[in-house]
Amino acid sequence: MTLIGNVLFGFEEGPKVLNAIRSAGQPLVDDWDCLKYMVRIFEERCGPLTQYGMKHMRSVANICNADVWEEAMDKSAVSGVHY
């Protein structure tokens, strides 16, 4: 997930975006369909999110909240597979 964040946002901003925590009272994600789709992309490219992997759900939600396009997520997940 760290590599995907670095590809999408850069080495400085990637960790900040992935680890951001929203204020109390705000939903985890603004677009739940985006979250489902991004998880599907991640699982297709990187393997299933196990119970342990669910710790990355906030990072995936933050990717959606940053208005990342599905194509960008797909390309960044593919690049992570090759490393």
mmCIF file of the N, C-alpha and C atoms, coordinates in Angstrom:
data_MODEL
# 
_entry.id   MODEL 
# 
loop_
_atom_site.group_PDB 
_atom_site.id 
_atom_site.type_symbol 
_atom_site.label_atom_id 
_atom_site.label_alt_id 
_atom_site.label_comp_id 
_atom_site.label_asym_id 
_atom_site.label_entity_id 
_atom_site.label_seq_id 
_atom_site.pdbx_PDB_ins_code 
_atom_site.Cartn_x 
_atom_site.Cartn_y 
_atom_site.Cartn_z 
_atom_site.occupancy 
_atom_site.B_iso_or_equiv 
_atom_site.pdbx_formal_charge 
_atom_site.auth_seq_id 
_atom_site.auth_comp_id 
_atom_site.auth_asym_id 
_atom_site.auth_atom_id 
_atom_site.pdbx_PDB_model_num 
ATOM 1   N N  . MET A 1 1  ? 0.824   -1.187  0.000   1.00 0.00 ? 1  MET A N  1 
ATOM 2   C CA . MET A 1 1  ? 0.000   0.000   0.000   1.00 0.00 ? 1  MET A CA 1 
ATOM 3   C C  . MET A 1 1  ? 0.868   1.250   0.000   1.00 0.00 ? 1  MET A C  1 
ATOM 4   N N  . THR A 1 2  ? 1.988   1.203   0.697   1.00 0.00 ? 2  THR A N  1 
ATOM 5   C CA . THR A 1 2  ? 2.892   2.349   0.741   1.00 0.00 ? 2  THR A CA 1 
ATOM 6   C C  . THR A 1 2  ? 3.395   2.699   -0.649  1.00 0.00 ? 2  THR A C  1 
ATOM 7   N N  . LEU A 1 3  ? 3.756   1.682   -1.429  1.00 0.00 ? 3  LEU A N  1 
ATOM 8   C CA . LEU A 1 3  ? 4.235   1.925   -2.782  1.00 0.00 ? 3  LEU A CA 1 
ATOM 9   C C  . LEU A 1 3  ? 3.147   2.568   -3.637  1.00 0.00 ? 3  LEU A C  1 
ATOM 10  N N  . ILE A 1 4  ? 1.922   2.106   -3.508  1.00 0.00 ? 4  ILE A N  1 
ATOM 11  C CA . ILE A 1 4  ? 0.808   2.686   -4.259  1.00 0.00 ? 4  ILE A CA 1 
ATOM 12  C C  . ILE A 1 4  ? 0.643   4.158   -3.884  1.00 0.00 ? 4  ILE A C  1 
ATOM 13  N N  . GLY A 1 5  ? 0.706   4.461   -2.602  1.00 0.00 ? 5  GLY A N  1 
ATOM 14  C CA . GLY A 1 5  ? 0.600   5.850   -2.155  1.00 0.00 ? 5  GLY A CA 1 
ATOM 15  C C  . GLY A 1 5  ? 1.719   6.711   -2.696  1.00 0.00 ? 5  GLY A C  1 
ATOM 16  N N  . ASN A 1 6  ? 2.929   6.163   -2.731  1.00 0.00 ? 6  ASN A N  1 
ATOM 17  C CA . ASN A 1 6  ? 4.064   6.915   -3.253  1.00 0.00 ? 6  ASN A CA 1 
ATOM 18  C C  . ASN A 1 6  ? 3.927   7.167   -4.751  1.00 0.00 ? 6  ASN A C  1 
ATOM 19  N N  . VAL A 1 7  ? 3.416   6.180   -5.481  1.00 0.00 ? 7  VAL A N  1 
ATOM 20  C CA . VAL A 1 7  ? 3.215   6.351   -6.921  1.00 0.00 ? 7  VAL A CA 1 
ATOM 21  C C  . VAL A 1 7  ? 2.133   7.401   -7.173  1.00 0.00 ? 7  VAL A C  1 
ATOM 22  N N  . LEU A 1 8  ? 1.056   7.347   -6.416  1.00 0.00 ? 8  LEU A N  1 
ATOM 23  C CA . LEU A 1 8  ? -0.060  8.265   -6.638  1.00 0.00 ? 8  LEU A CA 1 
ATOM 24  C C  . LEU A 1 8  ? 0.230   9.690   -6.181  1.00 0.00 ? 8  LEU A C  1 
ATOM 25  N N  . PHE A 1 9  ? 0.902   9.840   -5.031  1.00 0.00 ? 9  PHE A N  1 
ATOM 26  C CA . PHE A 1 9  ? 1.020   11.148  -4.406  1.00 0.00 ? 9  PHE A CA 1 
ATOM 27  C C  . PHE A 1 9  ? 2.453   11.645  -4.212  1.00 0.00 ? 9  PHE A C  1 
ATOM 28  N N  . GLY A 1 10 ? 3.427   10.810  -4.469  1.00 0.00 ? 10 GLY A N  1 
ATOM 29  C CA . GLY A 1 10 ? 4.821   11.179  -4.248  1.00 0.00 ? 10 GLY A CA 1 
ATOM 30  C C  . GLY A 1 10 ? 5.304   10.685  -2.891  1.00 0.00 ? 10 GLY A C  1 
ATOM 31  N N  . PHE A 1 11 ? 6.610   10.667  -2.724  1.00 0.00 ? 11 PHE A N  1 
ATOM 32  C CA . PHE A 1 11 ? 7.202   10.102  -1.510  1.00 0.00 ? 11 PHE A CA 1 
ATOM 33  C C  . PHE A 1 11 ? 6.925   10.927  -0.262  1.00 0.00 ? 11 PHE A C  1 
ATOM 34  N N  . GLU A 1 12 ? 6.771   12.225  -0.409  1.00 0.00 ? 12 GLU A N  1 
ATOM 35  C CA . GLU A 1 12 ? 6.484   13.059  0.766   1.00 0.00 ? 12 GLU A CA 1 
ATOM 36  C C  . GLU A 1 12 ? 4.999   13.045  1.110   1.00 0.00 ? 12 GLU A C  1 
ATOM 37  N N  . GLU A 1 13 ? 4.166   13.233  0.110   1.00 0.00 ? 13 GLU A N  1 
ATOM 38  C CA . GLU A 1 13 ? 2.729   13.343  0.350   1.00 0.00 ? 13 GLU A CA 1 
ATOM 39  C C  . GLU A 1 13 ? 2.052   11.979  0.518   1.00 0.00 ? 13 GLU A C  1 
ATOM 40  N N  . GLY A 1 14 ? 2.592   10.939  -0.098  1.00 0.00 ? 14 GLY A N  1 
ATOM 41  C CA . GLY A 1 14 ? 1.974   9.612   -0.039  1.00 0.00 ? 14 GLY A CA 1 
ATOM 42  C C  . GLY A 1 14 ? 1.635   9.159   1.371   1.00 0.00 ? 14 GLY A C  1 
ATOM 43  N N  . PRO A 1 15 ? 2.614   9.117   2.275   1.00 0.00 ? 15 PRO A N  1 
ATOM 44  C CA . PRO A 1 15 ? 2.308   8.686   3.643   1.00 0.00 ? 15 PRO A CA 1 
ATOM 45  C C  . PRO A 1 15 ? 1.301   9.594   4.349   1.00 0.00 ? 15 PRO A C  1 
ATOM 46  N N  . LYS A 1 16 ? 1.374   10.895  4.072   1.00 0.00 ? 16 LYS A N  1 
ATOM 47  C CA . LYS A 1 16 ? 0.428   11.833  4.696   1.00 0.00 ? 16 LYS A CA 1 
ATOM 48  C C  . LYS A 1 16 ? -1.002  11.535  4.262   1.00 0.00 ? 16 LYS A C  1 
ATOM 49  N N  . VAL A 1 17 ? -1.190  11.307  2.963   1.00 0.00 ? 17 VAL A N  1 
ATOM 50  C CA . VAL A 1 17 ? -2.534  11.031  2.450   1.00 0.00 ? 17 VAL A CA 1 
ATOM 51  C C  . VAL A 1 17 ? -3.035  9.689   2.971   1.00 0.00 ? 17 VAL A C  1 
ATOM 52  N N  . LEU A 1 18 ? -2.205  8.659   2.881   1.00 0.00 ? 18 LEU A N  1 
ATOM 53  C CA . LEU A 1 18 ? -2.636  7.317   3.279   1.00 0.00 ? 18 LEU A CA 1 
ATOM 54  C C  . LEU A 1 18 ? -2.961  7.227   4.763   1.00 0.00 ? 18 LEU A C  1 
ATOM 55  N N  . ASN A 1 19 ? -2.260  7.974   5.584   1.00 0.00 ? 19 ASN A N  1 
ATOM 56  C CA . ASN A 1 19 ? -2.434  7.866   7.037   1.00 0.00 ? 19 ASN A CA 1 
ATOM 57  C C  . ASN A 1 19 ? -3.330  8.944   7.633   1.00 0.00 ? 19 ASN A C  1 
ATOM 58  N N  . ALA A 1 20 ? -3.917  9.774   6.789   1.00 0.00 ? 20 ALA A N  1 
ATOM 59  C CA . ALA A 1 20 ? -4.776  10.853  7.289   1.00 0.00 ? 20 ALA A CA 1 
ATOM 60  C C  . ALA A 1 20 ? -5.996  10.281  8.023   1.00 0.00 ? 20 ALA A C  1 
ATOM 61  N N  . ILE A 1 21 ? -6.380  10.953  9.085   1.00 0.00 ? 21 ILE A N  1 
ATOM 62  C CA . ILE A 1 21 ? -7.565  10.563  9.858   1.00 0.00 ? 21 ILE A CA 1 
ATOM 63  C C  . ILE A 1 21 ? -8.528  11.733  9.814   1.00 0.00 ? 21 ILE A C  1 
ATOM 64  N N  . ARG A 1 22 ? -9.749  11.447  9.434   1.00 0.00 ? 22 ARG A N  1 
ATOM 65  C CA . ARG A 1 22 ? -10.770 12.497  9.342   1.00 0.00 ? 22 ARG A CA 1 
ATOM 66  C C  . ARG A 1 22 ? -11.260 12.894  10.726  1.00 0.00 ? 22 ARG A C  1 
ATOM 67  N N  . SER A 1 23 ? -11.848 14.058  10.780  1.00 0.00 ? 23 SER A N  1 
ATOM 68  C CA . SER A 1 23 ? -12.401 14.565  12.036  1.00 0.00 ? 23 SER A CA 1 
ATOM 69  C C  . SER A 1 23 ? -13.540 13.673  12.522  1.00 0.00 ? 23 SER A C  1 
ATOM 70  N N  . ALA A 1 24 ? -13.750 13.691  13.820  1.00 0.00 ? 24 ALA A N  1 
ATOM 71  C CA . ALA A 1 24 ? -14.853 12.925  14.416  1.00 0.00 ? 24 ALA A CA 1 
ATOM 72  C C  . ALA A 1 24 ? -16.169 13.366  13.778  1.00 0.00 ? 24 ALA A C  1 
ATOM 73  N N  . GLY A 1 25 ? -17.006 12.416  13.505  1.00 0.00 ? 25 GLY A N  1 
ATOM 74  C CA . GLY A 1 25 ? -18.307 12.701  12.924  1.00 0.00 ? 25 GLY A CA 1 
ATOM 75  C C  . GLY A 1 25 ? -18.337 12.609  11.410  1.00 0.00 ? 25 GLY A C  1 
ATOM 76  N N  . GLN A 1 26 ? -17.161 12.607  10.773  1.00 0.00 ? 26 GLN A N  1 
ATOM 77  C CA . GLN A 1 26 ? -17.115 12.472  9.324   1.00 0.00 ? 26 GLN A CA 1 
ATOM 78  C C  . GLN A 1 26 ? -17.095 10.994  8.957   1.00 0.00 ? 26 GLN A C  1 
ATOM 79  N N  . PRO A 1 27 ? -17.710 10.627  7.832   1.00 0.00 ? 27 PRO A N  1 
ATOM 80  C CA . PRO A 1 27 ? -17.652 9.232   7.407   1.00 0.00 ? 27 PRO A CA 1 
ATOM 81  C C  . PRO A 1 27 ? -16.235 8.858   6.969   1.00 0.00 ? 27 PRO A C  1 
ATOM 82  N N  . LEU A 1 28 ? -15.951 7.582   6.960   1.00 0.00 ? 28 LEU A N  1 
ATOM 83  C CA . LEU A 1 28 ? -14.647 7.088   6.523   1.00 0.00 ? 28 LEU A CA 1 
ATOM 84  C C  . LEU A 1 28 ? -14.349 7.534   5.101   1.00 0.00 ? 28 LEU A C  1 
ATOM 85  N N  . VAL A 1 29 ? -15.367 7.477   4.249   1.00 0.00 ? 29 VAL A N  1 
ATOM 86  C CA . VAL A 1 29 ? -15.191 7.786   2.833   1.00 0.00 ? 29 VAL A CA 1 
ATOM 87  C C  . VAL A 1 29 ? -16.416 8.537   2.320   1.00 0.00 ? 29 VAL A C  1 
ATOM 88  N N  . ASP A 1 30 ? -16.195 9.416   1.366   1.00 0.00 ? 30 ASP A N  1 
ATOM 89  C CA . ASP A 1 30 ? -17.301 10.178  0.794   1.00 0.00 ? 30 ASP A CA 1 
ATOM 90  C C  . ASP A 1 30 ? -18.082 9.363   -0.232  1.00 0.00 ? 30 ASP A C  1 
ATOM 91  N N  . ASP A 1 31 ? -17.408 8.485   -0.946  1.00 0.00 ? 31 ASP A N  1 
ATOM 92  C CA . ASP A 1 31 ? -18.023 7.716   -2.026  1.00 0.00 ? 31 ASP A CA 1 
ATOM 93  C C  . ASP A 1 31 ? -17.787 6.230   -1.781  1.00 0.00 ? 31 ASP A C  1 
ATOM 94  N N  . TRP A 1 32 ? -18.798 5.563   -1.243  1.00 0.00 ? 32 TRP A N  1 
ATOM 95  C CA . TRP A 1 32 ? -18.665 4.144   -0.895  1.00 0.00 ? 32 TRP A CA 1 
ATOM 96  C C  . TRP A 1 32 ? -18.480 3.268   -2.127  1.00 0.00 ? 32 TRP A C  1 
ATOM 97  N N  . ASP A 1 33 ? -19.059 3.661   -3.254  1.00 0.00 ? 33 ASP A N  1 
ATOM 98  C CA . ASP A 1 33 ? -18.860 2.893   -4.488  1.00 0.00 ? 33 ASP A CA 1 
ATOM 99  C C  . ASP A 1 33 ? -17.400 2.953   -4.923  1.00 0.00 ? 33 ASP A C  1 
ATOM 100 N N  . CYS A 1 34 ? -16.784 4.117   -4.752  1.00 0.00 ? 34 CYS A N  1 
ATOM 101 C CA . CYS A 1 34 ? -15.359 4.255   -5.055  1.00 0.00 ? 34 CYS A CA 1 
ATOM 102 C C  . CYS A 1 34 ? -14.547 3.299   -4.182  1.00 0.00 ? 34 CYS A C  1 
ATOM 103 N N  . LEU A 1 35 ? -14.855 3.252   -2.901  1.00 0.00 ? 35 LEU A N  1 
ATOM 104 C CA . LEU A 1 35 ? -14.119 2.376   -1.986  1.00 0.00 ? 35 LEU A CA 1 
ATOM 105 C C  . LEU A 1 35 ? -14.224 0.924   -2.426  1.00 0.00 ? 35 LEU A C  1 
ATOM 106 N N  . LYS A 1 36 ? -15.425 0.488   -2.753  1.00 0.00 ? 36 LYS A N  1 
ATOM 107 C CA . LYS A 1 36 ? -15.614 -0.902  -3.201  1.00 0.00 ? 36 LYS A CA 1 
ATOM 108 C C  . LYS A 1 36 ? -14.818 -1.173  -4.472  1.00 0.00 ? 36 LYS A C  1 
ATOM 109 N N  . TYR A 1 37 ? -14.859 -0.217  -5.397  1.00 0.00 ? 37 TYR A N  1 
ATOM 110 C CA . TYR A 1 37 ? -14.157 -0.389  -6.663  1.00 0.00 ? 37 TYR A CA 1 
ATOM 111 C C  . TYR A 1 37 ? -12.647 -0.406  -6.457  1.00 0.00 ? 37 TYR A C  1 
ATOM 112 N N  . MET A 1 38 ? -12.139 0.483   -5.640  1.00 0.00 ? 38 MET A N  1 
ATOM 113 C CA . MET A 1 38 ? -10.696 0.549   -5.392  1.00 0.00 ? 38 MET A CA 1 
ATOM 114 C C  . MET A 1 38 ? -10.195 -0.712  -4.674  1.00 0.00 ? 38 MET A C  1 
ATOM 115 N N  . VAL A 1 39 ? -10.993 -1.233  -3.764  1.00 0.00 ? 39 VAL A N  1 
ATOM 116 C CA . VAL A 1 39 ? -10.619 -2.487  -3.100  1.00 0.00 ? 39 VAL A CA 1 
ATOM 117 C C  . VAL A 1 39 ? -10.573 -3.606  -4.126  1.00 0.00 ? 39 VAL A C  1 
ATOM 118 N N  . ARG A 1 40 ? -11.542 -3.623  -5.025  1.00 0.00 ? 40 ARG A N  1 
ATOM 119 C CA . ARG A 1 40 ? -11.567 -4.652  -6.077  1.00 0.00 ? 40 ARG A CA 1 
ATOM 120 C C  . ARG A 1 40 ? -10.314 -4.551  -6.946  1.00 0.00 ? 40 ARG A C  1 
ATOM 121 N N  . ILE A 1 41 ? -9.938  -3.337  -7.326  1.00 0.00 ? 41 ILE A N  1 
ATOM 122 C CA . ILE A 1 41 ? -8.717  -3.155  -8.121  1.00 0.00 ? 41 ILE A CA 1 
ATOM 123 C C  . ILE A 1 41 ? -7.507  -3.658  -7.350  1.00 0.00 ? 41 ILE A C  1 
ATOM 124 N N  . PHE A 1 42 ? -7.407  -3.259  -6.085  1.00 0.00 ? 42 PHE A N  1 
ATOM 125 C CA . PHE A 1 42 ? -6.269  -3.690  -5.261  1.00 0.00 ? 42 PHE A CA 1 
ATOM 126 C C  . PHE A 1 42 ? -6.197  -5.212  -5.205  1.00 0.00 ? 42 PHE A C  1 
ATOM 127 N N  . GLU A 1 43 ? -7.330  -5.861  -4.959  1.00 0.00 ? 43 GLU A N  1 
ATOM 128 C CA . GLU A 1 43 ? -7.337  -7.318  -4.835  1.00 0.00 ? 43 GLU A CA 1 
ATOM 129 C C  . GLU A 1 43 ? -7.015  -8.006  -6.154  1.00 0.00 ? 43 GLU A C  1 
ATOM 130 N N  . GLU A 1 44 ? -7.460  -7.454  -7.262  1.00 0.00 ? 44 GLU A N  1 
ATOM 131 C CA . GLU A 1 44 ? -7.142  -8.046  -8.566  1.00 0.00 ? 44 GLU A CA 1 
ATOM 132 C C  . GLU A 1 44 ? -5.651  -7.971  -8.859  1.00 0.00 ? 44 GLU A C  1 
ATOM 133 N N  . ARG A 1 45 ? -5.022  -6.882  -8.470  1.00 0.00 ? 45 ARG A N  1 
ATOM 134 C CA . ARG A 1 45 ? -3.606  -6.664  -8.795  1.00 0.00 ? 45 ARG A CA 1 
ATOM 135 C C  . ARG A 1 45 ? -2.646  -7.181  -7.726  1.00 0.00 ? 45 ARG A C  1 
ATOM 136 N N  . CYS A 1 46 ? -3.067  -7.115  -6.464  1.00 0.00 ? 46 CYS A N  1 
ATOM 137 C CA . CYS A 1 46 ? -2.139  -7.394  -5.362  1.00 0.00 ? 46 CYS A CA 1 
ATOM 138 C C  . CYS A 1 46 ? -2.519  -8.611  -4.522  1.00 0.00 ? 46 CYS A C  1 
ATOM 139 N N  . GLY A 1 47 ? -3.688  -9.177  -4.750  1.00 0.00 ? 47 GLY A N  1 
ATOM 140 C CA . GLY A 1 47 ? -4.143  -10.313 -3.966  1.00 0.00 ? 47 GLY A CA 1 
ATOM 141 C C  . GLY A 1 47 ? -5.215  -9.891  -2.978  1.00 0.00 ? 47 GLY A C  1 
ATOM 142 N N  . PRO A 1 48 ? -5.919  -10.873 -2.436  1.00 0.00 ? 48 PRO A N  1 
ATOM 143 C CA . PRO A 1 48 ? -7.044  -10.567 -1.554  1.00 0.00 ? 48 PRO A CA 1 
ATOM 144 C C  . PRO A 1 48 ? -6.613  -9.868  -0.263  1.00 0.00 ? 48 PRO A C  1 
ATOM 145 N N  . LEU A 1 49 ? -7.479  -8.985  0.186   1.00 0.00 ? 49 LEU A N  1 
ATOM 146 C CA . LEU A 1 49 ? -7.259  -8.339  1.480   1.00 0.00 ? 49 LEU A CA 1 
ATOM 147 C C  . LEU A 1 49 ? -7.714  -9.316  2.562   1.00 0.00 ? 49 LEU A C  1 
ATOM 148 N N  . THR A 1 50 ? -6.775  -9.876  3.260   1.00 0.00 ? 50 THR A N  1 
ATOM 149 C CA . THR A 1 50 ? -7.094  -10.785 4.350   1.00 0.00 ? 50 THR A CA 1 
ATOM 150 C C  . THR A 1 50 ? -7.540  -9.962  5.555   1.00 0.00 ? 50 THR A C  1 
ATOM 151 N N  . GLN A 1 51 ? -7.838  -10.631 6.627   1.00 0.00 ? 51 GLN A N  1 
ATOM 152 C CA . GLN A 1 51 ? -8.193  -9.906  7.851   1.00 0.00 ? 51 GLN A CA 1 
ATOM 153 C C  . GLN A 1 51 ? -7.073  -8.955  8.241   1.00 0.00 ? 51 GLN A C  1 
ATOM 154 N N  . TYR A 1 52 ? -5.826  -9.401  8.110   1.00 0.00 ? 52 TYR A N  1 
ATOM 155 C CA . TYR A 1 52 ? -4.677  -8.548  8.412   1.00 0.00 ? 52 TYR A CA 1 
ATOM 156 C C  . TYR A 1 52 ? -4.619  -7.362  7.448   1.00 0.00 ? 52 TYR A C  1 
ATOM 157 N N  . GLY A 1 53 ? -4.918  -7.608  6.186   1.00 0.00 ? 53 GLY A N  1 
ATOM 158 C CA . GLY A 1 53 ? -4.860  -6.564  5.176   1.00 0.00 ? 53 GLY A CA 1 
ATOM 159 C C  . GLY A 1 53 ? -5.930  -5.511  5.325   1.00 0.00 ? 53 GLY A C  1 
ATOM 160 N N  . MET A 1 54 ? -6.972  -5.796  6.113   1.00 0.00 ? 54 MET A N  1 
ATOM 161 C CA . MET A 1 54 ? -8.040  -4.822  6.310   1.00 0.00 ? 54 MET A CA 1 
ATOM 162 C C  . MET A 1 54 ? -7.540  -3.560  7.002   1.00 0.00 ? 54 MET A C  1 
ATOM 163 N N  . LYS A 1 55 ? -6.356  -3.632  7.589   1.00 0.00 ? 55 LYS A N  1 
ATOM 164 C CA . LYS A 1 55 ? -5.785  -2.439  8.214   1.00 0.00 ? 55 LYS A CA 1 
ATOM 165 C C  . LYS A 1 55 ? -5.531  -1.347  7.186   1.00 0.00 ? 55 LYS A C  1 
ATOM 166 N N  . HIS A 1 56 ? -5.517  -1.712  5.905   1.00 0.00 ? 56 HIS A N  1 
ATOM 167 C CA . HIS A 1 56 ? -5.277  -0.745  4.838   1.00 0.00 ? 56 HIS A CA 1 
ATOM 168 C C  . HIS A 1 56 ? -6.563  -0.084  4.339   1.00 0.00 ? 56 HIS A C  1 
ATOM 169 N N  . MET A 1 57 ? -7.702  -0.435  4.897   1.00 0.00 ? 57 MET A N  1 
ATOM 170 C CA . MET A 1 57 ? -8.972  0.098   4.411   1.00 0.00 ? 57 MET A CA 1 
ATOM 171 C C  . MET A 1 57 ? -9.020  1.625   4.520   1.00 0.00 ? 57 MET A C  1 
ATOM 172 N N  . ARG A 1 58 ? -8.480  2.186   5.581   1.00 0.00 ? 58 ARG A N  1 
ATOM 173 C CA . ARG A 1 58 ? -8.462  3.645   5.715   1.00 0.00 ? 58 ARG A CA 1 
ATOM 174 C C  . ARG A 1 58 ? -7.623  4.259   4.591   1.00 0.00 ? 58 ARG A C  1 
ATOM 175 N N  . SER A 1 59 ? -6.507  3.633   4.251   1.00 0.00 ? 59 SER A N  1 
ATOM 176 C CA . SER A 1 59 ? -5.673  4.146   3.172   1.00 0.00 ? 59 SER A CA 1 
ATOM 177 C C  . SER A 1 59 ? -6.423  4.141   1.845   1.00 0.00 ? 59 SER A C  1 
ATOM 178 N N  . VAL A 1 60 ? -7.157  3.067   1.582   1.00 0.00 ? 60 VAL A N  1 
ATOM 179 C CA . VAL A 1 60 ? -7.935  2.995   0.346   1.00 0.00 ? 60 VAL A CA 1 
ATOM 180 C C  . VAL A 1 60 ? -9.031  4.060   0.368   1.00 0.00 ? 60 VAL A C  1 
ATOM 181 N N  . ALA A 1 61 ? -9.670  4.244   1.506   1.00 0.00 ? 61 ALA A N  1 
ATOM 182 C CA . ALA A 1 61 ? -10.687 5.299   1.627   1.00 0.00 ? 61 ALA A CA 1 
ATOM 183 C C  . ALA A 1 61 ? -10.072 6.665   1.381   1.00 0.00 ? 61 ALA A C  1 
ATOM 184 N N  . ASN A 1 62 ? -8.875  6.896   1.899   1.00 0.00 ? 62 ASN A N  1 
ATOM 185 C CA . ASN A 1 62 ? -8.209  8.181   1.697   1.00 0.00 ? 62 ASN A CA 1 
ATOM 186 C C  . ASN A 1 62 ? -7.860  8.403   0.232   1.00 0.00 ? 62 ASN A C  1 
ATOM 187 N N  . ILE A 1 63 ? -7.538  7.335   -0.473  1.00 0.00 ? 63 ILE A N  1 
ATOM 188 C CA . ILE A 1 63 ? -7.289  7.446   -1.913  1.00 0.00 ? 63 ILE A CA 1 
ATOM 189 C C  . ILE A 1 63 ? -8.562  7.916   -2.607  1.00 0.00 ? 63 ILE A C  1 
ATOM 190 N N  . CYS A 1 64 ? -9.702  7.356   -2.238  1.00 0.00 ? 64 CYS A N  1 
ATOM 191 C CA . CYS A 1 64 ? -10.982 7.799   -2.809  1.00 0.00 ? 64 CYS A CA 1 
ATOM 192 C C  . CYS A 1 64 ? -11.272 9.249   -2.429  1.00 0.00 ? 64 CYS A C  1 
ATOM 193 N N  . ASN A 1 65 ? -11.048 9.589   -1.189  1.00 0.00 ? 65 ASN A N  1 
ATOM 194 C CA . ASN A 1 65 ? -11.320 10.955  -0.723  1.00 0.00 ? 65 ASN A CA 1 
ATOM 195 C C  . ASN A 1 65 ? -10.433 11.988  -1.408  1.00 0.00 ? 65 ASN A C  1 
ATOM 196 N N  . ALA A 1 66 ? -9.293  11.539  -1.938  1.00 0.00 ? 66 ALA A N  1 
ATOM 197 C CA . ALA A 1 66 ? -8.385  12.429  -2.663  1.00 0.00 ? 66 ALA A CA 1 
ATOM 198 C C  . ALA A 1 66 ? -8.759  12.509  -4.150  1.00 0.00 ? 66 ALA A C  1 
ATOM 199 N N  . ASP A 1 67 ? -9.895  11.913  -4.504  1.00 0.00 ? 67 ASP A N  1 
ATOM 200 C CA . ASP A 1 67 ? -10.406 11.951  -5.884  1.00 0.00 ? 67 ASP A CA 1 
ATOM 201 C C  . ASP A 1 67 ? -9.463  11.330  -6.906  1.00 0.00 ? 67 ASP A C  1 
ATOM 202 N N  . VAL A 1 68 ? -8.817  10.246  -6.517  1.00 0.00 ? 68 VAL A N  1 
ATOM 203 C CA . VAL A 1 68 ? -7.962  9.514   -7.450  1.00 0.00 ? 68 VAL A CA 1 
ATOM 204 C C  . VAL A 1 68 ? -8.849  8.750   -8.426  1.00 0.00 ? 68 VAL A C  1 
ATOM 205 N N  . TRP A 1 69 ? -8.530  8.814   -9.668  1.00 0.00 ? 69 TRP A N  1 
ATOM 206 C CA . TRP A 1 69 ? -9.286  8.093   -10.692 1.00 0.00 ? 69 TRP A CA 1 
ATOM 207 C C  . TRP A 1 69 ? -8.958  6.612   -10.630 1.00 0.00 ? 69 TRP A C  1 
ATOM 208 N N  . GLU A 1 70 ? -9.926  5.796   -11.014 1.00 0.00 ? 70 GLU A N  1 
ATOM 209 C CA . GLU A 1 70 ? -9.750  4.349   -10.989 1.00 0.00 ? 70 GLU A CA 1 
ATOM 210 C C  . GLU A 1 70 ? -8.566  3.917   -11.848 1.00 0.00 ? 70 GLU A C  1 
ATOM 211 N N  . GLU A 1 71 ? -8.381  4.569   -12.986 1.00 0.00 ? 71 GLU A N  1 
ATOM 212 C CA . GLU A 1 71 ? -7.277  4.207   -13.882 1.00 0.00 ? 71 GLU A CA 1 
ATOM 213 C C  . GLU A 1 71 ? -5.925  4.450   -13.217 1.00 0.00 ? 71 GLU A C  1 
ATOM 214 N N  . ALA A 1 72 ? -5.816  5.526   -12.461 1.00 0.00 ? 72 ALA A N  1 
ATOM 215 C CA . ALA A 1 72 ? -4.566  5.824   -11.760 1.00 0.00 ? 72 ALA A CA 1 
ATOM 216 C C  . ALA A 1 72 ? -4.300  4.781   -10.682 1.00 0.00 ? 72 ALA A C  1 
ATOM 217 N N  . MET A 1 73 ? -5.335  4.374   -9.973  1.00 0.00 ? 73 MET A N  1 
ATOM 218 C CA . MET A 1 73 ? -5.181  3.328   -8.961  1.00 0.00 ? 73 MET A CA 1 
ATOM 219 C C  . MET A 1 73 ? -4.744  2.028   -9.610  1.00 0.00 ? 73 MET A C  1 
ATOM 220 N N  . ASP A 1 74 ? -5.351  1.698   -10.726 1.00 0.00 ? 74 ASP A N  1 
ATOM 221 C CA . ASP A 1 74 ? -5.013  0.463   -11.418 1.00 0.00 ? 74 ASP A CA 1 
ATOM 222 C C  . ASP A 1 74 ? -3.553  0.477   -11.865 1.00 0.00 ? 74 ASP A C  1 
ATOM 223 N N  . LYS A 1 75 ? -3.120  1.576   -12.452 1.00 0.00 ? 75 LYS A N  1 
ATOM 224 C CA . LYS A 1 75 ? -1.727  1.677   -12.903 1.00 0.00 ? 75 LYS A CA 1 
ATOM 225 C C  . LYS A 1 75 ? -0.741  1.627   -11.741 1.00 0.00 ? 75 LYS A C  1 
ATOM 226 N N  . SER A 1 76 ? -1.085  2.279   -10.644 1.00 0.00 ? 76 SER A N  1 
ATOM 227 C CA . SER A 1 76 ? -0.172  2.270   -9.494  1.00 0.00 ? 76 SER A CA 1 
ATOM 228 C C  . SER A 1 76 ? -0.128  0.892   -8.846  1.00 0.00 ? 76 SER A C  1 
ATOM 229 N N  . ALA A 1 77 ? -1.254  0.187   -8.814  1.00 0.00 ? 77 ALA A N  1 
ATOM 230 C CA . ALA A 1 77 ? -1.272  -1.172  -8.254  1.00 0.00 ? 77 ALA A CA 1 
ATOM 231 C C  . ALA A 1 77 ? -0.471  -2.122  -9.133  1.00 0.00 ? 77 ALA A C  1 
ATOM 232 N N  . VAL A 1 78 ? -0.558  -1.946  -10.438 1.00 0.00 ? 78 VAL A N  1 
ATOM 233 C CA . VAL A 1 78 ? 0.227   -2.774  -11.358 1.00 0.00 ? 78 VAL A CA 1 
ATOM 234 C C  . VAL A 1 78 ? 1.718   -2.523  -11.145 1.00 0.00 ? 78 VAL A C  1 
ATOM 235 N N  . SER A 1 79 ? 2.098   -1.272  -10.967 1.00 0.00 ? 79 SER A N  1 
ATOM 236 C CA . SER A 1 79 ? 3.518   -0.968  -10.756 1.00 0.00 ? 79 SER A CA 1 
ATOM 237 C C  . SER A 1 79 ? 4.008   -1.586  -9.462  1.00 0.00 ? 79 SER A C  1 
ATOM 238 N N  . GLY A 1 80 ? 3.155   -1.680  -8.463  1.00 0.00 ? 80 GLY A N  1 
ATOM 239 C CA . GLY A 1 80 ? 3.538   -2.298  -7.196  1.00 0.00 ? 80 GLY A CA 1 
ATOM 240 C C  . GLY A 1 80 ? 3.766   -3.785  -7.298  1.00 0.00 ? 80 GLY A C  1 
ATOM 241 N N  . VAL A 1 81 ? 3.111   -4.429  -8.266  1.00 0.00 ? 81 VAL A N  1 
ATOM 242 C CA . VAL A 1 81 ? 3.262   -5.868  -8.462  1.00 0.00 ? 81 VAL A CA 1 
ATOM 243 C C  . VAL A 1 81 ? 4.656   -6.185  -8.994  1.00 0.00 ? 81 VAL A C  1 
ATOM 244 N N  . HIS A 1 82 ? 5.238   -5.275  -9.744  1.00 0.00 ? 82 HIS A N  1 
ATOM 245 C CA . HIS A 1 82 ? 6.518   -5.536  -10.395 1.00 0.00 ? 82 HIS A CA 1 
ATOM 246 C C  . HIS A 1 82 ? 7.715   -5.316  -9.498  1.00 0.00 ? 82 HIS A C  1 
ATOM 247 N N  . TYR A 1 83 ? 7.531   -4.799  -8.293  1.00 0.00 ? 83 TYR A N  1 
ATOM 248 C CA . TYR A 1 83 ? 8.660   -4.528  -7.405  1.00 0.00 ? 83 TYR A CA 1 
ATOM 249 C C  . TYR A 1 83 ? 8.866   -5.654  -6.441  1.00 0.00 ? 83 TYR A C  1 
# 
